[in-house]
Amino acid sequence: MSADGAKVNMAFIAAIVAVATIGGFMFGYDSGVINGTQNGLKAAFGLTEAGEGLNVAAILLGCAFGAFAAGRLADVWGRRTVMIISALLFLISALGTGAAHTSLVFVIFRLVGGLGVGAASVLCPVYISEVTPANIRGRMSSVQQIMIITGLTGAFLANYFLAHTAGSSTAPFWLGLPAWRWMFWMQTIPAGVFFLCLLTIPESPRFLVTKGKDAEAEKILSRLFGEGQGAAKVVEIRASLAADHQPKLSDLLDPVTKKLRPILWAGLVLAVFQQLVGINIVFYYGSVLWQSVGFTENDSLKINILSGALSILACLAAIALIDRIGRKPLLLIGSAGMALTLGVLTWCFSTATIVDGALHLSGNTGLIALVSANAYVVFFNLSWGPVMWVMLGEMFPNQMRGSALAVAGFAQWIANFAISFSFPIMKKISLTATYGFYALCAVISFFLVQKLIQETRGKELEAMEG
């Protein structure tokens, strides 16, 4: 939004963006905490490769349905209300997964956590996009990705501390319970903070306009963008909405052809290919992957922390660039960089040998793989990591934003589930073929971005076309 020269209340905007992005931190923490607990889960529940994949990926099914439900419920109950519900789901999941004594109970509570992650993943970016000016919207929305990576890194650090202090992830820790259970219980701290902070921020003014609460929306908009701006912005928002009905799923169809609108296909490409390049294999299975090619559990957890730190630096670079060079150029750079680095990883794994039943990379090849994997993480977090969430939060017209996010978010998490669930099985068959597939998807993503994605830098949300 442009404040047309009026004084924008940056302190207020920064404060509510900071609160909203705690949802990103929880998204990252709840997703990443599983990395480093697999040995404990296998020991406690006697898991096969498929069982391990289900325990790790169960959260993602919850995420898919959480994202879909949240996108629709946000149009009914409001962005803030649904985010509050997600914070409560985080708390319930943290307590339940740490206490689970069967695989079924564990999966159920991971599904609950997934509902919260899915809701936060789509609502935090859209909430941020709806309360920030157009000229800084990309930077503010990109903070979400930094918080996701910070959450992941926080989980890696907590897991490393607990495993290192106890001796291993399966060794007894506080109260005589294994360290891996405490890895899940640690989530209650940020979840509680998220819940309390959400009680202090206002509802999205664009949602309030859709509900006919123009006076309340005008008050918030004036506080955000300066006195005298609220009334004008309410008129603009009202003009962008259909006069005859509230937002609904059928808005995703072209009124003439009755086919899905092109803008939704563009959103689906962004949502699905962000996962098909395999990024969450690094975040969910990094510890297992590096152990499978010869690193110790302790060293593998350290590598996770390194990847998290590099990811944060890459996100900071994205924040500096996204409102200067735009979203589309960053996506193209990321696709090219990921294709190259994934190609190198594919070659590295093709040279692996089997030693005592485990994969082994020679010294130089192992180092090349490690450097390539971290370069890949940098390219992702410079581009597709933050840009996908930024664009999903801003690219859709006001009338269809909630519904489009429901569908795109659902597709994103289903793709995430498919990649994450299949990895333990594919890894056992061939790491070379697995990473070759991710590299191919990165190549394909480059050409799809060129053809389907339209630049949104600097455009008002009311100017987005479907």
C-alpha angles and dihedrals in degrees: 000000000000117000091205093232096317118130110269114216097234094171091058093043092049091049096052092041088053091054093046092050091058081077087061090051090053090046089056097040096048091046096045101041090081089065104094097019098080094094090053093046092050092048094047098042104025093236128193121212090269091046091051090050091051094048091049097041099039090092089060095062087053088049092054094053092038091054093047094046093043093052090055098037090050087064090052107034102019137257095270095048093053091047089055089053089051090054090055090049089053090055094048092048094049092053095043100046093050091051098042116124098181132048091239094055090046092051092049093054092044087054089053090051089048091058088057094045092048092050093047093045094062102028102048093058094044092047090051092048090051096054102040133080117256094242093061100025094105093052094046093047091047089062084073090067092048089054091048090054091042088054091049091048091046089054091048091050093047091047092049093048093048095044093044094048094045094042095246140002091266097046121105116267133164114003088005092285120134117266094241091066091054088052088067096040091056087071091074091076100062091035091058092047091050092052095050094045093050089062089066102055130080128245119263108276091218090058090049091054091052087055093050094251093131096151093054091045091049091053092052093043091051090051090049101043106020139275113306094024098087098072093046092049092049089055091050093048092046090052091054093057128082109258096213104052148016118256112287140166093262088067085078090070123082105249091224106039096027088221127123111283115254091239090061091052088052090052092049091052090053093045098047101038091050084069101034090066086068102239096147091057085072092048100040101032103023094114093048092044095053092044089052090060097047110281121126121245090252093051091044091056089050090052088053090055091049091051090050093050092049089048092056091050090050090050090052088054089050090053090053093050109033098081092038106048098015140238101282097055090051091051091052093048090049095049092051093046094047092048090054098045094043088051090055091048090051090054092047093053091046088064095051119122131205115249118178090342095308134099116258132190121200116247099264095039091049090053092048090050091050093049092045093049092052092045087052090052089051093051091048094050092045090057131359094030098064100016096059092055092042092052096044088053095051113020099078125079116254093252095059103026097105094044094045091050090050092056097038092045091050091051092047094054094043088055089047090052093049093051095043096044093048097047100082090050095043091045090057090051100042134332088194094060091042095055091038088061092051090049091051091051090052090054092049091048090059093060094041091054090050092053106035112025121089121198115254100180112137096359120133115242088238088059096057112118129210 
